[in-house]
Structures are given as structure tokens and as C-alpha cells.
């Protein structure tokens, strides 16, 4: 901010000296950028605080409609600037003067924020540690964020091959009418972990999530001691997490033997670490959105690529360990942004909209195959219970192929299972915590027992 203040002061002095030379057309693009760039930042802030607004606008106007309105707005704005080009230089000077007046305020604010910052609050907390025990039963619970049942199995695009999911489905219990607790990760995942149906959540500080249940007006802190992780801990076992979006290693640390997690890409964490890198990338960020960038792959997209690669490493390490009763993997795939190109087999895709979801489905298939291959290599696949599901369906599927479906995959392979078993009645994945508890207790150890268990909890 201090450097930016210096830049604005320099521009103000330069503009005053050159005012008579650029009173006409040169001031028009300068004024255009001065207004357009803050408008893009405001758009980003609104999108972050009201994530459903973009989807509602797209649903009402369509993607082409939004692009058309945006283009017409730019054209109208440009025409207006041309009409007032004689006064544009004065407007530029006025804006620069206003920004420069904020210079001393920004110095004070930057120093205050620097002194009040407490990075330690946002560090991962001490874990419970690994107990030296041999698991009697091993469970791997995999959540692929925003994985859609219909697009995965029913209306899969003809050009999309999903060999790993098809192979897994052929040897698993397949609940064909499974529905998730909510359409938002911040509500659905806490509901799945606790077995309680939350309808709203809100963060309070770096490690506390307040949650509200249906029919209850008040919200209470999420009880981290009453989750599937604490269930494992209380039985004397070990639970490991590799997660995304939620700060698992702060929220559930007291119940975890091992943990790593990755945050969602935002303007706060995608611009680098050092000062020079941030100056460049924060300036660049003014010209792009999370999905679209004139520079190719956006900063958010590059952050997603690094995150997925690190996640893959941690996930394989977790399933390779012989110490864990439960391994919980919450993948940031096939959720947007979509950097994977399924035809090239590379992370080189850029400026991908809804159609990029299909490529991310292909990536999810690869990730599932990696888990199978690693566990097979160690001789642990056949002996483990593997649950593959999602926190919610693809919320913008209507913009992909005009259809929507509330179902999510719920595929559960039991030890030594070789054939597929279909479970057709409506099923709510909210029962996952209780189902896994039954698995660990030995009450459910086969697809037939799982079908019987589920049929009693419609």
C-alpha cells in the first residue's frame, strides 16, 4: 500500500506537468482504466461474499447474456468518455488527487495491521499424535468436491472416459438415489462429519465454525469432539485427514493423528510470499478473475494446480501408512477452477467456464486410480472399506447441458467385495458417520449388511 501511494503521488505530479499535452484523447484510456480496475475488484469482493449471486445471474440471464450486457456496458462507458474527453484530464487529476490524499492514511493502516497481525492464530494446531496400534479395520473415505452422480454415470459426455470410477462401481455398493445434506461445502461437510443436519454455518475466527440446525434459530459452535474423527480416537484408533477448504488441522486437531489441508484460492493467498512477487501479482490480479485472465492461466488457476499436486502427494502418503484406521480425503476436484486438459493430459487449460467441469471429472478419475494403485501395491486395497462420495452435486450443471439432478455418488466397497450391489431407495448421505461407526464396530462388514442397515434408516 505504501508503494502504491508513492506511485499515485508520482502520477499526480506527472499528470499536472503534462496536462496540456494529454487534455484530449490520451486522458480517455487513463480514465477508463482508473474506473474499470476498481470495478473489477469490487466485483471480486461481491463474488466472494455472495457466492450464489453469480449462479443466480447466470441462471436468469445466461452466460451469453451476462457477456452481452458487460460488453454493452463497456461500449457505453467508452462512448461517454469520448463525449467528455475535453474534461477527462480534469477527472483523471481529481481521481489521482483523491487517491493521493489516502496515502498517509494507508501508511498508518499498514503499520497498524502489521503490528496487530497474529499469524500464529492461523497455524495448524498440535495434533493428538499417532497411537502405536494395528488397525483392526481400515476405512478410506474419499469426498470429491462437487462430484455429480448424473454427469458421472447417467448423462456422461460421450467423449469422457471414466475407467477407474466404472471399475470401482463394478465392485461396490452403489446407492443410486443418494442426496447430500446441502449444496454448499461449508454446510455439507460439517453435516457429514457430525451426522447433524446443518442448514447454515458461519466462521468465527481462524478455527471456530458456528452452525445452525433446521428449525433452530440460534447457532452454536461446531462440536469438534463429536465427529467421525473423534469416534475413531475414542475407540483407541488413528484418523488421518488430507483436506481442502475447511481448516481441518485447526478445527479437528485434537482428534487427528495426521493432518494436512489446503485453502481455497483467494486474493489473499494466490499472489505469492515476497514483497516483489506480491507487487507484481496483485497488480496483475486487477485485470483478471478467478477463471478468466488475459495472461493465460489466472493466478487462482495456478494456485489450484500447485494445490492439486501437493494434495496428491499427501493423499498417497496417507493411504500408504499402516497406522490409520480412517483416512479422510477431501479432494478439491472436480470443483472449479478447471486447469486439467483431458485430451492433452496436462494442467494447461485456461479460461475454462462450465465446460471445464468435464475435464475435471477426468482428473477425478485419475486421482481415484492413483489411490487404488497405491493401495494395491501395498496389498491393502482388498482388505479395506473404501467409500467414495461427494459433498454436493454440480450446482451449475444446467449451464453445462441444461439439466440438474440433486443426486451425488455414494459408492462403498467392502473387504474382498468383487461384484456390484445396487441400492435403489432414497438415501441421505447424512447417515455416513453412523454407517462408518457400524463398520468400525463390526456390525456392517458386507454390502448385504449395509443394505439391511440402510433400509432401516430411510
C-alpha positions as CSV (number, residue, x, y, z in Angstrom):
1,X,0.0,0.0,0.0
2,X,2.9,2.4,0.8
3,X,4.5,1.7,-2.6
4,X,1.1,2.2,-4.3
5,X,0.8,5.6,-2.5
6,X,4.2,6.6,-3.8
7,X,3.2,5.6,-7.3
8,X,0.0,7.7,-7.1
9,X,1.9,10.7,-5.9
10,X,4.3,10.4,-8.8
11,X,1.5,10.0,-11.3
12,X,-0.3,13.1,-9.9
13,X,2.8,15.2,-10.3
14,X,3.4,13.9,-13.8
15,X,-0.2,14.4,-14.8
16,X,-0.1,18.0,-13.7
17,X,3.0,18.7,-15.6
18,X,1.8,17.0,-18.8
19,X,-1.8,18.1,-18.6
20,X,-1.8,20.4,-21.6
21,X,-0.3,17.6,-23.7
22,X,-2.9,15.0,-22.9
23,X,-6.0,17.0,-22.4
24,X,-7.7,15.2,-25.4
25,X,-7.6,11.6,-26.4
26,X,-4.8,10.4,-24.1
27,X,-6.8,11.1,-21.0
28,X,-9.7,8.9,-22.1
29,X,-7.9,5.5,-21.7
30,X,-6.3,6.6,-18.5
31,X,-9.7,7.5,-17.0
32,X,-11.2,4.2,-18.4
33,X,-8.5,2.1,-16.5
34,X,-8.9,4.1,-13.3
35,X,-12.6,3.3,-13.1
36,X,-12.5,-0.2,-14.7
37,X,-9.9,-1.7,-12.4
38,X,-11.6,-0.8,-9.1
39,X,-14.8,-2.0,-10.6
40,X,-13.2,-5.4,-11.2
41,X,-12.0,-5.5,-7.6
42,X,-15.5,-4.7,-6.3
43,X,-16.9,-7.5,-8.5
44,X,-14.4,-9.9,-6.9
45,X,-15.4,-8.8,-3.4
46,X,-19.1,-9.2,-4.1
47,X,-18.5,-12.6,-5.6
48,X,-16.5,-13.8,-2.6
49,X,-19.1,-12.6,0.0
50,X,-22.2,-13.6,-2.1
51,X,-21.1,-16.8,-3.9
52,X,-24.6,-17.7,-5.0
53,X,-25.1,-14.3,-6.8
54,X,-23.1,-15.3,-9.9
55,X,-25.0,-18.6,-10.3
56,X,-28.3,-16.7,-9.9
57,X,-27.3,-14.1,-12.5
58,X,-26.2,-16.8,-14.9
59,X,-29.5,-18.7,-14.3
60,X,-31.5,-15.5,-15.0
61,X,-29.5,-14.1,-17.9
62,X,-27.4,-16.9,-19.2
63,X,-23.6,-16.7,-19.7
64,X,-24.0,-15.1,-23.1
65,X,-26.5,-12.6,-21.7
66,X,-24.0,-11.5,-19.0
67,X,-21.2,-11.2,-21.5
68,X,-23.5,-9.2,-23.8
69,X,-24.6,-6.8,-21.0
70,X,-20.9,-6.4,-19.9
71,X,-19.8,-5.7,-23.5
72,X,-22.7,-3.1,-24.0
73,X,-21.7,-1.5,-20.7
74,X,-18.1,-1.2,-21.8
75,X,-19.1,0.3,-25.1
76,X,-21.5,2.7,-23.5
77,X,-18.9,3.7,-21.0
78,X,-16.3,4.3,-23.7
79,X,-18.7,6.4,-25.7
80,X,-19.4,8.5,-22.6
81,X,-15.7,9.1,-22.1
82,X,-15.2,10.1,-25.7
83,X,-18.1,12.6,-25.3
84,X,-16.4,14.2,-22.3
85,X,-12.8,13.8,-23.5
86,X,-12.3,17.6,-23.1
87,X,-12.8,17.2,-19.4
88,X,-11.3,13.8,-19.0
89,X,-7.9,15.2,-18.0
90,X,-9.6,17.0,-15.1
91,X,-11.3,13.9,-14.0
92,X,-8.0,12.0,-14.0
93,X,-6.4,14.6,-11.9
94,X,-9.3,14.6,-9.5
95,X,-9.1,10.8,-9.1
96,X,-5.3,10.8,-8.6
97,X,-5.7,13.6,-6.1
98,X,-8.3,11.6,-4.1
99,X,-6.1,8.5,-4.1
100,X,-3.0,10.5,-3.1
101,X,-4.9,12.0,-0.2
102,X,-5.3,8.5,1.2
103,X,-1.5,8.0,1.2
104,X,-0.9,9.0,4.8
105,X,-4.0,7.0,5.9
106,X,-2.7,3.9,4.2
107,X,0.7,4.3,5.9
108,X,-0.9,4.4,9.3
109,X,-3.3,1.5,8.4
110,X,-0.5,-0.7,7.1
111,X,1.6,-0.2,10.2
112,X,-1.4,-0.9,12.5
113,X,-2.3,-4.1,10.6
114,X,1.3,-5.2,10.7
115,X,1.5,-4.7,14.5
116,X,-1.8,-6.4,15.2
117,X,-1.3,-9.4,12.9
118,X,-1.2,-12.7,14.7
119,X,-0.1,-15.3,12.1
120,X,0.2,-17.9,15.0
121,X,-3.6,-18.0,15.2
122,X,-3.7,-19.3,11.7
123,X,-1.1,-22.0,12.1
124,X,-2.1,-25.7,12.3
125,X,-2.6,-26.8,15.9
126,X,-0.9,-29.6,17.7
127,X,-2.3,-33.0,16.7
128,X,-3.3,-35.8,19.0
129,X,-0.5,-38.0,17.7
130,X,-0.3,-41.5,16.3
131,X,-1.0,-44.4,18.6
132,X,1.1,-47.5,18.3
133,X,-1.8,-49.8,17.4
134,X,-2.6,-52.0,14.5
135,X,-6.0,-51.2,13.0
136,X,-8.5,-54.0,13.1
137,X,-10.4,-52.4,10.2
138,X,-9.2,-49.8,7.7
139,X,-11.6,-47.3,6.1
140,X,-10.7,-44.7,3.4
141,X,-13.4,-42.1,2.9
142,X,-13.0,-40.0,-0.2
143,X,-15.0,-36.9,-0.9
144,X,-14.6,-35.4,-4.4
145,X,-15.9,-31.9,-4.1
146,X,-18.9,-31.2,-6.3
147,X,-18.9,-34.7,-8.0
148,X,-22.2,-35.1,-9.7
149,X,-23.9,-38.5,-10.0
150,X,-25.9,-37.8,-13.1
151,X,-22.9,-36.4,-15.1
152,X,-20.7,-39.2,-13.8
153,X,-22.9,-42.2,-14.6
154,X,-26.2,-41.2,-16.3
155,X,-25.5,-38.4,-18.7
156,X,-21.8,-38.7,-19.0
157,X,-20.5,-36.9,-22.2
158,X,-19.6,-39.4,-24.9
159,X,-16.1,-38.1,-25.2
160,X,-15.4,-38.7,-21.5
161,X,-13.9,-42.0,-20.3
162,X,-14.0,-42.8,-16.6
163,X,-12.4,-46.2,-16.3
164,X,-11.5,-46.0,-12.7
165,X,-15.0,-45.0,-11.5
166,X,-16.6,-47.6,-13.7
167,X,-14.2,-50.3,-12.3
168,X,-14.8,-49.2,-8.7
169,X,-18.6,-49.1,-9.3
170,X,-18.5,-52.7,-10.6
171,X,-17.3,-53.9,-7.2
172,X,-19.1,-51.6,-4.8
173,X,-22.4,-50.9,-3.2
174,X,-24.0,-48.2,-5.4
175,X,-26.7,-46.1,-3.8
176,X,-28.4,-44.7,-6.9
177,X,-30.6,-42.2,-5.1
178,X,-28.2,-40.6,-2.6
179,X,-28.6,-37.0,-1.7
180,X,-26.2,-34.8,0.2
181,X,-27.1,-32.6,3.3
182,X,-26.6,-29.3,1.5
183,X,-25.4,-27.6,-1.7
184,X,-22.5,-25.7,0.0
185,X,-19.3,-27.3,1.2
186,X,-19.2,-25.2,4.4
187,X,-22.6,-26.7,5.4
188,X,-22.5,-30.1,3.8
189,X,-19.1,-31.4,5.0
190,X,-19.6,-30.4,8.7
191,X,-23.0,-32.1,8.5
192,X,-21.4,-35.3,7.1
193,X,-18.7,-35.3,9.7
194,X,-21.1,-34.9,12.6
195,X,-24.2,-36.6,11.3
196,X,-26.2,-33.5,12.2
197,X,-28.2,-31.7,9.5
198,X,-27.0,-28.1,9.5
199,X,-28.7,-25.5,7.3
200,X,-26.2,-22.6,7.8
201,X,-22.7,-22.1,9.1
202,X,-20.5,-19.1,9.7
203,X,-16.9,-18.8,10.6
204,X,-15.8,-17.1,13.8
205,X,-12.0,-16.6,13.9
206,X,-9.5,-19.0,12.5
207,X,-10.7,-22.2,14.0
208,X,-14.4,-21.9,15.1
209,X,-17.4,-22.7,12.9
210,X,-20.9,-21.8,14.2
211,X,-23.6,-24.0,12.8
212,X,-27.4,-23.9,12.9
213,X,-29.8,-26.8,12.5
214,X,-33.2,-26.8,10.8
215,X,-35.9,-25.4,13.0
216,X,-33.5,-23.8,15.5
217,X,-32.9,-20.1,15.3
218,X,-29.7,-19.9,17.3
219,X,-26.3,-21.1,16.1
220,X,-23.7,-22.8,18.2
221,X,-20.0,-23.6,17.8
222,X,-19.4,-26.9,15.9
223,X,-18.5,-29.5,18.5
224,X,-15.2,-30.8,17.1
225,X,-15.3,-33.6,19.8
226,X,-18.3,-35.2,18.2
227,X,-17.3,-36.2,14.7
228,X,-16.3,-39.3,12.8
229,X,-12.7,-38.4,13.7
230,X,-13.4,-38.3,17.5
231,X,-15.3,-41.6,17.2
232,X,-12.1,-43.2,15.9
233,X,-10.0,-41.5,18.6
234,X,-12.3,-42.6,21.4
235,X,-12.1,-46.2,20.2
236,X,-8.3,-46.0,20.5
237,X,-7.6,-45.7,16.8
238,X,-5.9,-43.2,14.5
239,X,-7.6,-40.9,12.0
240,X,-5.7,-39.0,9.2
241,X,-7.0,-36.1,7.1
242,X,-5.9,-34.6,3.8
243,X,-8.5,-31.9,3.2
244,X,-9.5,-28.8,1.3
245,X,-11.5,-25.6,2.0
246,X,-12.1,-26.2,5.8
247,X,-9.1,-25.7,8.1
248,X,-9.2,-29.3,9.3
249,X,-5.9,-29.1,11.1
250,X,-7.2,-26.3,13.3
251,X,-10.8,-27.4,13.7
252,X,-10.3,-31.1,14.5
253,X,-6.7,-31.3,15.6
254,X,-7.5,-32.9,19.0
255,X,-8.9,-36.0,17.3
256,X,-6.4,-36.4,14.4
257,X,-3.2,-38.4,14.3
258,X,-2.1,-36.8,11.0
259,X,-3.4,-33.9,9.0
260,X,-2.7,-31.6,6.0
261,X,-5.1,-29.2,4.3
262,X,-5.3,-26.7,1.6
263,X,-7.3,-23.5,1.4
264,X,-9.4,-22.2,-1.4
265,X,-7.6,-19.8,-3.7
266,X,-8.5,-16.1,-3.0
267,X,-6.8,-12.8,-3.5
268,X,-5.3,-13.2,0.0
269,X,-3.2,-16.3,-0.8
270,X,-2.6,-16.6,-4.5
271,X,-0.2,-13.6,-5.1
272,X,3.0,-15.1,-3.6
273,X,5.1,-14.7,-0.5
274,X,7.7,-12.0,-1.1
275,X,7.1,-8.3,-1.5
276,X,8.3,-8.0,-5.1
277,X,6.2,-11.0,-6.1
278,X,3.1,-9.6,-4.4
279,X,3.6,-6.2,-6.0
280,X,3.6,-7.8,-9.5
281,X,0.8,-10.3,-8.9
282,X,-1.5,-8.0,-7.0
283,X,-1.3,-5.6,-9.9
284,X,-1.9,-8.3,-12.4
285,X,-4.9,-9.5,-10.3
286,X,-6.6,-6.3,-11.1
287,X,-7.0,-7.4,-14.7
288,X,-8.4,-10.9,-14.2
289,X,-11.0,-13.0,-12.4
290,X,-10.6,-16.4,-10.8
291,X,-11.5,-18.2,-14.0
292,X,-10.6,-15.7,-16.8
293,X,-7.4,-13.9,-17.5
294,X,-5.8,-12.1,-20.4
295,X,-2.5,-13.6,-19.4
296,X,-3.5,-17.2,-19.9
297,X,-3.9,-19.2,-16.7
298,X,-5.2,-16.9,-13.9
299,X,-3.4,-16.7,-10.5
300,X,-6.2,-18.7,-9.0
301,X,-5.8,-21.4,-11.6
302,X,-2.1,-21.6,-10.9
303,X,-2.8,-21.9,-7.2
304,X,-5.2,-24.8,-7.9
305,X,-2.5,-26.6,-9.9
306,X,0.0,-26.4,-7.1
307,X,-2.6,-27.4,-4.6
308,X,-3.7,-30.5,-6.5
309,X,-0.2,-31.7,-6.9
310,X,0.6,-31.3,-3.2
311,X,-2.7,-32.9,-2.3
312,X,-1.9,-36.0,-4.5
313,X,1.4,-36.4,-2.6
314,X,-0.2,-36.2,0.8
315,X,-3.1,-38.4,-0.1
316,X,-0.8,-41.2,-1.3
317,X,1.3,-40.9,1.8
318,X,-1.8,-41.2,4.0
319,X,-3.2,-44.3,2.4
320,X,0.3,-45.9,2.4
321,X,0.6,-45.7,6.1
322,X,-0.3,-48.8,8.1
323,X,-1.2,-46.8,11.2
324,X,-4.5,-45.3,10.3
325,X,-8.0,-46.8,10.9
326,X,-9.6,-43.9,9.0
327,X,-8.1,-41.9,6.1
328,X,-10.4,-39.0,5.1
329,X,-9.6,-37.4,1.7
330,X,-11.5,-34.3,0.7
331,X,-10.3,-33.5,-2.9
332,X,-10.7,-30.1,-4.5
333,X,-11.7,-31.8,-7.7
334,X,-13.9,-31.6,-9.9
335,X,-14.7,-28.2,-8.3
336,X,-13.7,-25.1,-10.3
337,X,-11.3,-23.8,-11.4
338,X,-10.5,-26.3,-14.1
339,X,-6.8,-26.4,-15.1
340,X,-6.7,-30.0,-16.4
341,X,-6.9,-30.7,-20.2
342,X,-8.1,-34.3,-20.6
343,X,-7.1,-34.5,-24.2
344,X,-3.5,-33.4,-23.6
345,X,-3.2,-35.0,-20.2
346,X,-1.7,-31.8,-18.8
347,X,-2.6,-28.9,-16.5
348,X,-2.5,-26.4,-19.3
349,X,-6.2,-25.4,-19.6
350,X,-7.1,-21.8,-19.2
351,X,-10.1,-19.5,-19.3
352,X,-12.4,-22.6,-18.9
353,X,-16.0,-22.0,-18.0
354,X,-18.7,-24.6,-17.3
355,X,-17.3,-26.9,-20.0
356,X,-14.1,-27.3,-17.9
357,X,-16.1,-29.4,-15.4
358,X,-15.9,-32.4,-17.8
359,X,-12.1,-32.2,-17.8
360,X,-12.1,-32.1,-14.0
361,X,-14.2,-35.2,-14.0
362,X,-11.4,-36.9,-15.9
363,X,-8.9,-35.7,-13.4
364,X,-11.0,-37.1,-10.5
365,X,-10.9,-40.5,-12.3
366,X,-7.1,-40.3,-12.4
367,X,-6.9,-39.4,-8.7
368,X,-9.1,-42.3,-7.8
369,X,-6.9,-44.6,-9.9
370,X,-3.8,-43.4,-8.0
371,X,-5.4,-44.3,-4.7
372,X,-6.3,-47.8,-5.9
373,X,-2.8,-48.4,-7.5
374,X,-1.0,-47.3,-4.3
375,X,-3.2,-49.5,-2.0
376,X,-2.9,-52.4,-4.4
377,X,0.9,-52.0,-4.5
378,X,0.9,-52.4,-0.7
379,X,-1.7,-55.1,-0.6
380,X,-4.3,-53.1,1.3
381,X,-7.0,-52.5,-1.3
382,X,-8.9,-55.8,-0.9
383,X,-8.8,-55.6,2.9
384,X,-10.1,-52.1,3.2
385,X,-13.5,-50.5,3.2
386,X,-13.5,-47.7,0.6
387,X,-16.2,-45.0,0.5
388,X,-16.4,-42.6,-2.5
389,X,-18.9,-39.8,-2.4
390,X,-19.4,-36.0,-2.8
391,X,-20.4,-33.1,-0.6
392,X,-22.9,-31.8,-3.2
393,X,-23.7,-32.2,-6.9
394,X,-22.6,-29.9,-9.7
395,X,-24.5,-26.8,-8.8
396,X,-24.1,-25.2,-12.3
397,X,-24.9,-28.3,-14.3
398,X,-27.8,-26.6,-16.1
399,X,-25.3,-24.3,-17.8
400,X,-23.4,-27.3,-19.0
401,X,-26.1,-29.4,-20.5
402,X,-29.4,-27.9,-19.5
403,X,-30.2,-30.4,-16.7
404,X,-29.9,-30.6,-13.0
405,X,-30.0,-33.5,-10.5
406,X,-29.7,-33.5,-6.7
407,X,-28.0,-36.9,-6.5
408,X,-24.4,-37.5,-5.5
409,X,-22.4,-40.7,-5.9
410,X,-22.3,-43.0,-2.8
411,X,-20.1,-46.0,-3.7
412,X,-18.9,-48.2,-0.9
413,X,-16.6,-51.2,-1.4
414,X,-16.2,-53.7,1.5
415,X,-13.3,-56.0,2.1
416,X,-13.0,-58.7,-0.6
417,X,-16.0,-57.4,-2.5
418,X,-15.9,-58.2,-6.2
419,X,-19.4,-57.5,-7.5
420,X,-21.7,-54.5,-7.7
421,X,-24.7,-54.2,-5.4
422,X,-27.4,-51.6,-6.3
423,X,-29.3,-49.8,-3.5
424,X,-32.2,-48.1,-5.1
425,X,-34.3,-46.4,-2.3
426,X,-33.8,-42.7,-1.5
427,X,-30.8,-42.4,0.8
428,X,-29.4,-39.4,2.6
429,X,-25.6,-39.3,3.0
430,X,-26.1,-37.6,6.3
431,X,-26.0,-41.1,7.8
432,X,-22.4,-41.6,6.8
433,X,-21.0,-41.0,10.3
434,X,-23.4,-43.6,11.8
435,X,-22.7,-46.1,9.0
436,X,-18.9,-45.8,9.4
437,X,-19.4,-46.3,13.2
438,X,-21.2,-49.5,12.4
439,X,-18.4,-50.6,10.1
440,X,-15.8,-50.0,12.8
441,X,-17.9,-51.9,15.4
442,X,-18.1,-54.8,13.0
443,X,-21.9,-54.6,12.7
444,X,-21.6,-53.8,8.9
445,X,-18.9,-55.7,7.0
446,X,-20.5,-56.6,3.7
447,X,-22.8,-55.0,1.1
448,X,-25.7,-57.2,2.2
449,X,-25.4,-55.9,5.8
450,X,-25.0,-52.4,4.5
451,X,-28.2,-52.7,2.5
452,X,-30.1,-54.0,5.6
453,X,-28.6,-51.2,7.7
454,X,-29.6,-48.5,5.2
455,X,-33.1,-49.9,4.8
456,X,-33.8,-49.3,8.4
457,X,-32.8,-45.6,8.2
458,X,-34.9,-44.2,5.3
